[in-house]
Amino acid sequence: MEELTRIAVLLSGRGSNLVALADACARGEIPAEIALVISNRADAPGLDRARERGIPVAAIPGKGLAREEHERLVVAAIEAAKTRWVCLAGYMRLLSPAFIARFPRRIVNIHPALLPSFPGLDAQRQAWAHGVKVSGCTVHLVDAGCDSGPIVLQRTVPVLDDDTSETLAARILEQEHIAYPTAMRMLLTRAWRLDGRRVIFE
Ligand code: GAR
């Protein structure tokens, strides 16, 4: 059997995208295994979701540490786990250019809006408050900017007149749980290249 690609997932909270990725790996839809979950918050529920699945976890709090020192610990944990890919799944810290350069084209993020609209925090509320009629989620390669890297995949949802930002966020989250595993499957199983900022699948 072919060796499974090892993935590290970085998260800060609930961990529903981690669950979607881990379940897709377990079903064989992504030829990979989640080899490590790292959180910058020791109390992140996502760490429990990982433990329930027997996935090794590391809590590496950022508080009280300089960014370089915190990132040094995160990089050391990733390298010790020998993972090839890093998936950000609700990881609420911006990574430094030095961190990103360490894993070129191998860091992926999911964002709950149709980038380049509404980067940053609370994207679903930003989109809802702006009054857009369509929103969605974006899976993208991570570069040194904020939610600015090359787009791998997007999925859309309608915004309904009676939506609150919470009902919209829930509709987007359903699509996130399809988009992230699909994008990882594509990145791992198909030939692809970057043409400028465009991710082209052969
Ligand atoms: C998800 O909606 C994800 O798109 C978002 O955080 C949530 C994490 O949920 N990420 C960002 O906003 C990053 N800019 P989860 O912990 O249940 O996967």
Boltz pocket constraint, residues with backbone or C-beta under 6 A from the ligand:
constraints:
  - pocket:
      binder: B
      contacts: [[A, 11], [A, 12], [A, 13], [A, 14], [A, 15], [A, 16], [A, 17], [A, 18], [A, 46], [A, 89], [A, 90], [A, 91], [A, 110], [A, 111], [A, 112], [A, 120], [A, 121], [A, 122], [A, 123], [A, 147], [A, 173], [A, 176]]
      max_distance: 6.0
